[in-house]
Amino acid sequence: MSSNTTLATARQRAQEQSLPYAGAVTPAEAFELLQSNPDCILVDVRTNAERDWVGKVVIHDAQHFSAQWSLYPGGTPNPDFLQQLAAITTNKNTVILFLCRSGVRSRHAAKLATENGYPQCFDILQGFEGDRDAHGHRKTIGGWCANDLPWLGA
């Protein structure tokens, strides 16, 4: 699938679901976009602790950034989120893929970024770890890990 086709599919999801940002991509689509479009970036909005203890996405460093949505410990909102995003890219038209654990914080990040002038914001559905399985464990149903995309464990 081409980058343009993938983005069109993601935008169609946004229309169908009335999303307040450009669209939503599956983890596999996100990886394809990152591979085919060197100007596309992934912003991991998980806490530093999550990345350190749970695992990290493995993609080209020039496309992989971190801007915590909330802070550890306590989960308080990161008051510097938009400043961190502005430091990541000065081009507000950059295609930005937001990733969190399960797809909740990334939706909030995509919405806030869109409201602040970034029109190409996309949520990565299911996040890094995906949904919980019957045993309450993550990384087996949906998400970056379960899709066998490149990542490093803690």
MARRO-267994 format. One record per residue: residue number from 0; chain; x, y, z of N, C-alpha, C, CB in turn. Coordinates in Angstrom, 1 decimal. Glycine has a CB too. Layout:
(rec NUM; 'A'; (X; Y; Z); (X; Y; Z); (X; Y; Z); (X; Y; Z)) ...
//
This chain:
(rec 0; 'A'; (0.8; -1.2; 0.0); (0.0; 0.0; 0.0); (0.9; 1.2; 0.0); (-1.0; 0.0; 1.2)) (rec 1; 'A'; (0.6; 2.2; -0.8); (1.4; 3.4; -0.9); (1.1; 4.3; 0.3); (1.1; 4.2; -2.2)) (rec 2; 'A'; (2.0; 5.2; 0.6); (1.9; 6.2; 1.7); (0.6; 7.0; 1.5); (3.1; 7.1; 1.8)) (rec 3; 'A'; (0.3; 7.4; 0.3); (-0.9; 8.2; 0.1); (-2.2; 7.4; 0.3); (-0.9; 8.8; -1.4)) (rec 4; 'A'; (-2.2; 6.2; -0.1); (-3.3; 5.3; 0.1); (-3.5; 5.1; 1.6); (-3.1; 4.0; -0.6)) (rec 5; 'A'; (-2.4; 4.8; 2.4); (-2.5; 4.6; 3.8); (-3.1; 5.9; 4.5); (-1.2; 4.3; 4.4)) (rec 6; 'A'; (-2.6; 7.0; 4.1); (-3.1; 8.3; 4.7); (-4.6; 8.5; 4.4); (-2.3; 9.5; 4.3)) (rec 7; 'A'; (-5.0; 8.1; 3.1); (-6.4; 8.3; 2.7); (-7.3; 7.4; 3.6); (-6.5; 8.0; 1.2)) (rec 8; 'A'; (-6.8; 6.2; 3.8); (-7.5; 5.2; 4.7); (-7.7; 5.8; 6.1); (-6.9; 3.8; 4.7)) (rec 9; 'A'; (-6.6; 6.3; 6.6); (-6.6; 6.9; 7.9); (-7.5; 8.1; 8.0); (-5.2; 7.3; 8.4)) (rec 10; 'A'; (-7.6; 8.9; 7.0); (-8.5; 10.1; 7.0); (-9.9; 9.6; 6.9); (-8.1; 11.0; 5.8)) (rec 11; 'A'; (-10.2; 8.5; 6.2); (-11.5; 8.0; 6.0); (-12.0; 7.5; 7.4); (-11.5; 6.8; 5.0)) (rec 12; 'A'; (-11.1; 6.9; 8.2); (-11.5; 6.5; 9.6); (-11.9; 7.7; 10.4); (-10.3; 5.7; 10.2)) (rec 13; 'A'; (-11.1; 8.8; 10.2); (-11.4; 10.0; 11.0); (-12.8; 10.5; 10.6); (-10.4; 11.1; 10.7)) (rec 14; 'A'; (-13.2; 10.5; 9.3); (-14.5; 10.9; 8.9); (-15.6; 10.0; 9.5); (-14.6; 11.0; 7.4)) (rec 15; 'A'; (-15.4; 8.7; 9.4); (-16.4; 7.8; 9.8); (-16.6; 7.8; 11.3); (-16.0; 6.4; 9.4)) (rec 16; 'A'; (-15.6; 8.1; 12.1); (-15.7; 8.1; 13.5); (-15.7; 9.6; 14.1); (-14.5; 7.4; 14.1)) (rec 17; 'A'; (-15.8; 10.6; 13.2); (-15.8; 12.0; 13.7); (-14.7; 12.3; 14.6); (-17.1; 12.3; 14.3)) (rec 18; 'A'; (-13.5; 11.9; 14.2); (-12.3; 12.1; 15.0); (-11.9; 13.6; 14.9); (-11.1; 11.2; 14.6)) (rec 19; 'A'; (-11.4; 14.2; 16.0); (-11.0; 15.6; 16.0); (-9.5; 15.8; 15.5); (-11.2; 16.2; 17.4)) (rec 20; 'A'; (-9.0; 14.9; 14.8); (-7.7; 15.0; 14.2); (-7.7; 14.3; 12.9); (-6.6; 14.4; 15.2)) (rec 21; 'A'; (-6.5; 14.4; 12.2); (-6.5; 13.9; 10.8); (-6.9; 12.5; 10.5); (-5.1; 14.1; 10.2)) (rec 22; 'A'; (-6.6; 11.6; 11.4); (-6.9; 10.2; 11.2); (-6.3; 9.2; 12.2); (-6.6; 9.8; 9.8)) (rec 23; 'A'; (-6.5; 7.9; 11.9); (-6.0; 6.9; 12.8); (-5.4; 5.8; 11.9); (-7.1; 6.3; 13.7)) (rec 24; 'A'; (-4.3; 5.2; 12.3); (-3.6; 4.2; 11.6); (-3.4; 3.0; 12.5); (-2.3; 4.7; 11.0)) (rec 25; 'A'; (-3.4; 1.8; 11.9); (-3.1; 0.6; 12.6); (-1.5; 0.6; 12.8); (-3.5; -0.7; 11.8)) (rec 26; 'A'; (-1.0; -0.2; 13.8); (0.4; -0.2; 14.0); (1.1; -0.6; 12.7); (0.7; -1.2; 15.1)) (rec 27; 'A'; (0.6; -1.6; 11.9); (1.3; -2.0; 10.7); (1.3; -0.8; 9.7); (0.6; -3.2; 10.1)) (rec 28; 'A'; (0.2; -0.1; 9.6); (0.2; 1.1; 8.7); (1.1; 2.2; 9.1); (-1.3; 1.7; 8.6)) (rec 29; 'A'; (1.2; 2.4; 10.4); (2.2; 3.3; 11.0); (3.6; 3.0; 10.6); (2.1; 3.4; 12.5)) (rec 30; 'A'; (4.0; 1.7; 10.7); (5.3; 1.2; 10.4); (5.6; 1.4; 8.9); (5.5; -0.2; 10.8)) (rec 31; 'A'; (4.6; 1.1; 8.1); (4.7; 1.3; 6.6); (4.9; 2.7; 6.3); (3.4; 0.7; 5.9)) (rec 32; 'A'; (4.2; 3.6; 6.9); (4.3; 5.1; 6.7); (5.7; 5.5; 7.0); (3.3; 5.9; 7.4)) (rec 33; 'A'; (6.2; 5.1; 8.2); (7.6; 5.4; 8.6); (8.6; 4.9; 7.6); (7.8; 4.9; 10.0)) (rec 34; 'A'; (8.4; 3.7; 7.1); (9.4; 3.2; 6.1); (9.3; 3.9; 4.8); (9.1; 1.7; 6.0)) (rec 35; 'A'; (8.2; 4.3; 4.4); (8.0; 4.9; 3.0); (8.1; 6.4; 3.0); (6.7; 4.4; 2.4)) (rec 36; 'A'; (8.0; 7.0; 4.1); (8.0; 8.5; 4.1); (9.0; 9.0; 5.2); (6.6; 9.1; 4.4)) (rec 37; 'A'; (10.2; 9.3; 4.8); (11.3; 9.8; 5.7); (10.9; 11.1; 6.5); (12.6; 9.9; 5.0)) (rec 38; 'A'; (9.9; 11.8; 6.0); (9.5; 13.0; 6.7); (8.4; 12.8; 7.7); (9.0; 14.0; 5.7)) (rec 39; 'A'; (7.9; 11.6; 7.8); (6.9; 11.2; 8.8); (7.6; 10.9; 10.1); (6.1; 10.0; 8.3)) (rec 40; 'A'; (7.0; 11.3; 11.2); (7.6; 11.1; 12.5); (6.7; 10.4; 13.4); (8.1; 12.4; 13.1)) (rec 41; 'A'; (7.2; 9.6; 14.4); (6.5; 9.0; 15.4); (6.8; 9.7; 16.7); (6.8; 7.5; 15.5)) (rec 42; 'A'; (5.8; 10.1; 17.5); (6.0; 10.7; 18.8); (5.4; 9.8; 19.8); (5.3; 12.2; 18.8)) (rec 43; 'A'; (6.2; 9.2; 20.6); (5.8; 8.3; 21.7); (5.5; 9.2; 22.9); (7.0; 7.3; 22.0)) (rec 44; 'A'; (4.2; 9.2; 23.3); (3.7; 10.0; 24.4); (3.7; 9.3; 25.7); (2.3; 10.6; 24.1)) (rec 45; 'A'; (4.2; 8.1; 25.8); (4.3; 7.3; 27.1); (5.3; 8.0; 28.0); (4.6; 5.9; 26.8)) (rec 46; 'A'; (5.2; 7.7; 29.2); (6.2; 8.2; 30.2); (7.6; 7.6; 29.9); (5.8; 8.0; 31.6)) (rec 47; 'A'; (8.6; 8.3; 30.4); (10.0; 7.8; 30.3); (10.1; 6.5; 31.0); (11.0; 8.8; 30.9)) (rec 48; 'A'; (9.4; 6.3; 32.1); (9.4; 5.1; 32.8); (8.8; 3.9; 32.0); (8.6; 5.2; 34.1)) (rec 49; 'A'; (7.8; 4.2; 31.3); (7.2; 3.1; 30.4); (8.1; 2.7; 29.3); (5.9; 3.6; 29.8)) (rec 50; 'A'; (8.8; 3.7; 28.7); (9.7; 3.3; 27.6); (10.9; 2.5; 28.2); (10.2; 4.6; 26.9)) (rec 51; 'A'; (11.4; 3.0; 29.4); (12.5; 2.3; 30.0); (12.2; 0.9; 30.5); (13.1; 3.1; 31.1)) (rec 52; 'A'; (11.0; 0.7; 31.1); (10.7; -0.5; 31.8); (9.8; -1.5; 30.9); (9.9; -0.3; 33.0)) (rec 53; 'A'; (9.1; -1.0; 29.9); (8.2; -1.8; 29.1); (8.8; -2.1; 27.8); (6.8; -1.2; 29.0)) (rec 54; 'A'; (9.4; -1.1; 27.1); (10.0; -1.4; 25.8); (9.9; -0.1; 24.9); (9.3; -2.5; 25.1)) (rec 55; 'A'; (10.6; -0.2; 23.9); (10.7; 1.0; 22.9); (10.5; 0.5; 21.5); (12.1; 1.7; 23.1)) (rec 56; 'A'; (9.9; 1.3; 20.7); (9.8; 1.1; 19.3); (11.2; 1.3; 18.7); (8.8; 2.2; 18.6)) (rec 57; 'A'; (11.5; 0.4; 17.7); (12.8; 0.5; 17.0); (12.5; 1.0; 15.6); (13.5; -0.9; 17.0)) (rec 58; 'A'; (12.8; 2.2; 15.3); (12.8; 2.8; 14.0); (13.9; 3.7; 13.9); (11.4; 3.5; 13.7)) (rec 59; 'A'; (14.1; 4.3; 12.7); (15.2; 5.3; 12.5); (15.1; 6.4; 13.5); (15.1; 5.8; 11.0)) (rec 60; 'A'; (16.2; 6.7; 14.2); (16.2; 7.8; 15.2); (15.7; 9.1; 14.7); (17.6; 7.9; 15.7)) (rec 61; 'A'; (15.9; 9.4; 13.4); (15.5; 10.8; 12.9); (14.0; 10.8; 12.8); (16.1; 11.0; 11.5)) (rec 62; 'A'; (13.3; 9.7; 13.0); (11.8; 9.7; 12.9); (11.2; 9.4; 14.3); (11.4; 8.7; 11.9)) (rec 63; 'A'; (11.9; 9.1; 15.3); (11.4; 8.7; 16.6); (11.7; 9.7; 17.7); (12.0; 7.3; 17.0)) (rec 64; 'A'; (10.6; 10.2; 18.3); (10.7; 11.2; 19.3); (9.9; 10.9; 20.5); (10.4; 12.6; 18.8)) (rec 65; 'A'; (10.2; 11.5; 21.6); (9.4; 11.4; 22.9); (8.9; 12.7; 23.4); (10.2; 10.6; 23.9)) (rec 66; 'A'; (7.6; 12.7; 23.7); (7.0; 13.9; 24.4); (6.0; 13.3; 25.4); (6.4; 15.0; 23.4)) (rec 67; 'A'; (6.3; 13.3; 26.6); (5.4; 12.6; 27.6); (4.1; 13.4; 27.7); (6.1; 12.6; 29.0)) (rec 68; 'A'; (3.0; 12.7; 27.6); (1.7; 13.3; 27.7); (1.4; 13.5; 29.2); (0.6; 12.3; 27.2)) (rec 69; 'A'; (1.8; 12.6; 30.0); (1.7; 12.7; 31.5); (3.0; 12.3; 32.1); (0.5; 11.9; 32.1)) (rec 70; 'A'; (3.2; 12.7; 33.4); (4.5; 12.5; 34.0); (4.4; 11.4; 35.1); (4.9; 13.8; 34.7)) (rec 71; 'A'; (5.5; 10.7; 35.2); (5.6; 9.7; 36.2); (6.5; 10.2; 37.3); (6.3; 8.4; 35.6)) (rec 72; 'A'; (6.2; 9.9; 38.6); (5.0; 9.1; 39.0); (3.8; 10.1; 39.1); (5.2; 8.4; 40.4)) (rec 73; 'A'; (2.6; 9.5; 39.3); (1.5; 10.3; 39.6); (0.5; 10.6; 38.4); (1.9; 11.6; 40.1)) (rec 74; 'A'; (1.1; 10.5; 37.2); (0.2; 10.7; 36.0); (-0.3; 12.1; 35.8); (-0.9; 9.8; 36.1)) (rec 75; 'A'; (0.4; 13.1; 36.4); (-0.1; 14.5; 36.2); (0.2; 14.9; 34.7); (0.6; 15.4; 37.2)) (rec 76; 'A'; (-0.7; 15.7; 34.2); (-0.4; 16.2; 32.8); (0.9; 16.9; 32.7); (-1.6; 17.2; 32.4)) (rec 77; 'A'; (1.5; 16.7; 31.5); (2.8; 17.4; 31.3); (2.5; 18.8; 30.8); (3.6; 16.6; 30.2)) (rec 78; 'A'; (2.9; 19.8; 31.6); (2.6; 21.2; 31.2); (3.4; 21.6; 30.0); (2.8; 22.1; 32.3)) (rec 79; 'A'; (4.5; 20.9; 29.7); (5.4; 21.3; 28.6); (5.2; 20.5; 27.3); (6.8; 21.1; 29.0)) (rec 80; 'A'; (4.1; 19.7; 27.2); (3.9; 18.9; 26.1); (4.0; 19.6; 24.7); (2.5; 18.2; 26.2)) (rec 81; 'A'; (3.2; 20.7; 24.6); (3.2; 21.5; 23.3); (4.6; 22.1; 23.0); (2.2; 22.6; 23.4)) (rec 82; 'A'; (5.3; 22.5; 24.1); (6.7; 23.0; 23.9); (7.6; 21.9; 23.4); (7.2; 23.7; 25.2)) (rec 83; 'A'; (7.4; 20.7; 23.9); (8.3; 19.6; 23.5); (7.9; 19.2; 22.1); (8.0; 18.4; 24.4)) (rec 84; 'A'; (6.7; 19.3; 21.7); (6.3; 19.0; 20.3); (6.9; 20.0; 19.4); (4.7; 18.9; 20.2)) (rec 85; 'A'; (6.8; 21.3; 19.8); (7.4; 22.3; 18.9); (8.9; 22.2; 18.7); (7.1; 23.7; 19.5)) (rec 86; 'A'; (9.6; 21.6; 19.7); (11.0; 21.4; 19.6); (11.3; 20.2; 18.7); (11.6; 21.1; 21.0)) (rec 87; 'A'; (10.4; 19.3; 18.6); (10.5; 18.1; 17.8); (10.4; 18.5; 16.3); (9.5; 17.0; 18.1)) (rec 88; 'A'; (9.4; 19.3; 15.9); (9.3; 19.7; 14.5); (8.8; 21.1; 14.5); (8.3; 18.8; 13.8)) (rec 89; 'A'; (9.5; 21.9; 13.7); (9.1; 23.3; 13.4); (8.1; 23.4; 12.3); (10.3; 24.2; 13.2)) (rec 90; 'A'; (8.0; 22.3; 11.5); (7.1; 22.2; 10.4); (5.8; 21.7; 10.9); (7.7; 21.4; 9.2)) (rec 91; 'A'; (4.8; 22.5; 11.0); (3.5; 22.1; 11.6); (2.8; 21.2; 10.6); (2.7; 23.3; 11.9)) (rec 92; 'A'; (3.2; 21.1; 9.3); (2.5; 20.2; 8.4); (3.2; 18.8; 8.3); (2.6; 20.8; 7.0)) (rec 93; 'A'; (4.1; 18.5; 9.2); (4.7; 17.2; 9.2); (3.6; 16.2; 9.6); (5.9; 17.2; 10.3)) (rec 94; 'A'; (3.7; 15.0; 9.0); (2.8; 13.9; 9.4); (3.3; 13.4; 10.7); (2.7; 12.8; 8.3)) (rec 95; 'A'; (2.5; 13.5; 11.7); (2.9; 13.0; 13.1); (2.0; 11.9; 13.5); (2.8; 14.2; 14.1)) (rec 96; 'A'; (2.7; 10.8; 13.9); (2.0; 9.6; 14.4); (2.2; 9.5; 15.9); (2.5; 8.3; 13.6)) (rec 97; 'A'; (1.1; 9.6; 16.6); (1.2; 9.5; 18.1); (1.0; 8.1; 18.6); (0.2; 10.5; 18.7)) (rec 98; 'A'; (1.8; 7.7; 19.5); (1.8; 6.4; 20.1); (1.8; 6.4; 21.6); (3.0; 5.5; 19.6)) (rec 99; 'A'; (1.0; 5.6; 22.3); (1.0; 5.4; 23.7); (0.9; 3.9; 24.0); (-0.1; 6.2; 24.4)) (rec 100; 'A'; (0.5; 3.6; 25.2); (0.4; 2.2; 25.6); (-0.7; 1.5; 24.8); (0.2; 2.0; 27.1)) (rec 101; 'A'; (-1.9; 2.0; 24.9); (-3.1; 1.3; 24.3); (-3.9; 2.2; 23.4); (-3.9; 0.8; 25.5)) (rec 102; 'A'; (-3.5; 3.4; 23.2); (-4.3; 4.2; 22.2); (-5.2; 5.3; 22.8); (-5.1; 3.4; 21.4)) (rec 103; 'A'; (-5.0; 5.6; 24.1); (-5.9; 6.6; 24.8); (-5.1; 7.9; 24.8); (-6.3; 6.2; 26.2)) (rec 104; 'A'; (-4.0; 7.9; 25.4); (-3.2; 9.2; 25.5); (-2.8; 9.7; 24.1); (-2.0; 9.0; 26.3)) (rec 105; 'A'; (-2.6; 8.8; 23.2); (-2.2; 9.2; 21.8); (-3.3; 10.0; 21.1); (-1.7; 8.0; 21.0)) (rec 106; 'A'; (-4.6; 9.6; 21.4); (-5.7; 10.3; 20.9); (-5.8; 11.7; 21.4); (-7.0; 9.5; 21.2)) (rec 107; 'A'; (-5.6; 11.8; 22.7); (-5.6; 13.1; 23.4); (-4.5; 14.0; 22.8); (-5.5; 13.0; 24.9)) (rec 108; 'A'; (-3.3; 13.4; 22.6); (-2.2; 14.2; 22.1); (-2.5; 14.7; 20.6); (-0.9; 13.3; 22.1)) (rec 109; 'A'; (-3.0; 13.8; 19.8); (-3.4; 14.1; 18.4); (-4.4; 15.3; 18.4); (-3.9; 12.9; 17.7)) (rec 110; 'A'; (-5.4; 15.2; 19.3); (-6.4; 16.2; 19.4); (-5.8; 17.6; 19.8); (-7.5; 15.8; 20.4)) (rec 111; 'A'; (-5.0; 17.6; 20.8); (-4.4; 18.8; 21.3); (-3.5; 19.4; 20.3); (-3.6; 18.6; 22.6)) (rec 112; 'A'; (-2.7; 18.6; 19.6); (-1.8; 19.1; 18.6); (-2.5; 19.7; 17.4); (-0.8; 18.0; 18.1)) (rec 113; 'A'; (-3.6; 19.0; 17.0); (-4.5; 19.5; 16.0); (-5.0; 20.9; 16.3); (-5.6; 18.5; 15.6)) (rec 114; 'A'; (-5.5; 21.0; 17.6); (-6.1; 22.3; 18.0); (-5.1; 23.4; 18.1); (-6.7; 22.1; 19.4)) (rec 115; 'A'; (-3.8; 23.0; 18.1); (-2.7; 24.0; 18.1); (-2.0; 24.1; 16.8); (-1.7; 23.7; 19.2)) (rec 116; 'A'; (-2.6; 23.8; 15.7); (-2.1; 24.1; 14.4); (-1.3; 23.1; 13.7); (-1.3; 25.3; 14.5)) (rec 117; 'A'; (-1.4; 21.8; 14.2); (-0.7; 20.7; 13.5); (-1.8; 19.9; 12.8); (0.1; 19.8; 14.5)) (rec 118; 'A'; (-2.0; 20.1; 11.5); (-3.1; 19.5; 10.8); (-2.9; 18.0; 10.4); (-3.4; 20.3; 9.6)) (rec 119; 'A'; (-1.7; 17.5; 10.5); (-1.4; 16.1; 10.0); (-1.2; 15.2; 11.2); (-0.2; 16.1; 9.1)) (rec 120; 'A'; (-2.0; 15.1; 12.2); (-1.9; 14.3; 13.4); (-2.7; 13.0; 13.2); (-2.3; 15.1; 14.6)) (rec 121; 'A'; (-2.0; 11.9; 13.5); (-2.7; 10.6; 13.4); (-2.4; 9.8; 14.7); (-2.1; 9.8; 12.2)) (rec 122; 'A'; (-3.5; 9.1; 15.2); (-3.4; 8.2; 16.3); (-3.0; 6.9; 15.8); (-4.7; 8.2; 17.1)) (rec 123; 'A'; (-2.1; 6.2; 16.5); (-1.8; 4.8; 16.2); (-2.7; 4.0; 17.1); (-0.2; 4.4; 16.5)) (rec 124; 'A'; (-3.6; 3.3; 16.4); (-4.6; 2.5; 17.1); (-4.0; 1.4; 17.9); (-5.6; 1.9; 16.1)) (rec 125; 'A'; (-4.5; 1.1; 19.1); (-4.1; 0.0; 19.9); (-2.8; 0.3; 20.6); (-4.0; -1.3; 19.1)) (rec 126; 'A'; (-2.1; 1.3; 20.2); (-0.8; 1.7; 20.9); (0.3; 0.7; 20.8); (-1.1; 1.9; 22.3)) (rec 127; 'A'; (1.2; 0.8; 21.8); (2.4; -0.1; 21.8); (2.1; -1.5; 22.3); (3.5; 0.6; 22.7)) (rec 128; 'A'; (1.3; -1.6; 23.4); (1.0; -2.8; 24.0); (-0.3; -3.5; 23.7); (1.1; -2.7; 25.5)) (rec 129; 'A'; (-1.3; -2.7; 23.1); (-2.6; -3.3; 22.7); (-3.5; -3.5; 23.9); (-2.4; -4.5; 22.0)) (rec 130; 'A'; (-4.5; -4.3; 23.7); (-5.5; -4.5; 24.7); (-5.1; -5.7; 25.6); (-6.9; -4.9; 24.1)) (rec 131; 'A'; (-5.8; -5.8; 26.7); (-5.5; -6.9; 27.6); (-6.1; -8.2; 27.1); (-6.0; -6.6; 29.1)) (rec 132; 'A'; (-5.4; -9.3; 27.3); (-5.9; -10.6; 27.0); (-6.8; -11.2; 28.1); (-4.8; -11.6; 26.6)) (rec 133; 'A'; (-7.2; -12.4; 28.0); (-8.1; -13.0; 29.0); (-7.4; -13.1; 30.4); (-8.5; -14.4; 28.6)) (rec 134; 'A'; (-6.1; -13.1; 30.4); (-5.3; -13.1; 31.7); (-4.9; -11.8; 32.2); (-4.1; -14.0; 31.5)) (rec 135; 'A'; (-5.4; -10.7; 31.5); (-5.0; -9.4; 31.9); (-3.7; -8.9; 31.4); (-5.1; -9.3; 33.4)) (rec 136; 'A'; (-3.1; -9.6; 30.5); (-1.7; -9.3; 30.0); (-1.9; -8.5; 28.7); (-0.9; -10.5; 29.8)) (rec 137; 'A'; (-0.9; -7.6; 28.5); (-0.9; -6.9; 27.2); (0.2; -7.5; 26.3); (-0.6; -5.4; 27.5)) (rec 138; 'A'; (0.4; -6.9; 25.1); (1.4; -7.3; 24.1); (1.0; -8.6; 23.4); (2.7; -7.5; 24.8)) (rec 139; 'A'; (-0.3; -9.1; 23.5); (-0.7; -10.3; 22.8); (-1.9; -10.0; 21.9); (-1.0; -11.4; 23.8)) (rec 140; 'A'; (-2.6; -8.9; 22.2); (-3.8; -8.6; 21.4); (-3.7; -7.2; 20.9); (-5.1; -8.7; 22.2)) (rec 141; 'A'; (-3.4; -7.0; 19.6); (-3.3; -5.7; 19.0); (-2.1; -5.0; 19.4); (-4.5; -4.9; 19.3)) (rec 142; 'A'; (-1.9; -3.8; 18.9); (-0.7; -3.0; 19.3); (0.5; -3.3; 18.5); (-0.4; -3.1; 20.7)) (rec 143; 'A'; (1.5; -2.4; 18.7); (2.8; -2.5; 18.0); (3.5; -3.9; 18.2); (3.7; -1.4; 18.4)) (rec 144; 'A'; (3.5; -4.3; 19.5); (4.2; -5.6; 19.9); (3.6; -6.8; 19.3); (4.3; -5.7; 21.4)) (rec 145; 'A'; (2.3; -6.9; 19.4); (1.5; -8.1; 18.9); (1.6; -8.2; 17.4); (0.1; -8.1; 19.4)) (rec 146; 'A'; (1.8; -7.1; 16.7); (1.9; -7.1; 15.3); (3.3; -7.4; 14.8); (1.5; -5.7; 14.7)) (rec 147; 'A'; (4.2; -7.8; 15.7); (5.5; -8.2; 15.4); (6.3; -7.2; 14.7); (5.5; -9.5; 14.6)) (rec 148; 'A'; (6.1; -5.9; 15.1); (6.9; -4.8; 14.6); (8.1; -4.6; 15.4); (6.0; -3.5; 14.5)) (rec 149; 'A'; (9.2; -4.0; 14.9); (10.4; -3.9; 15.7); (10.3; -3.1; 17.0); (11.5; -3.3; 14.8)) (rec 150; 'A'; (10.8; -3.8; 18.1); (10.8; -3.1; 19.4); (11.8; -3.8; 20.3); (9.4; -3.1; 20.1)) (rec 151; 'A'; (12.3; -3.1; 21.3); (13.2; -3.7; 22.3); (12.6; -3.7; 23.6); (14.5; -2.9; 22.3)) (rec 152; 'A'; (12.7; -4.8; 24.3); (12.1; -4.9; 25.7); (13.1; -4.3; 26.7); (11.9; -6.3; 26.0)) (rec 153; 'A'; (12.6; -4.1; 27.8); (13.4; -3.5; 28.9); (14.5; -4.5; 29.4); (12.5; -3.0; 30.1)) 
//
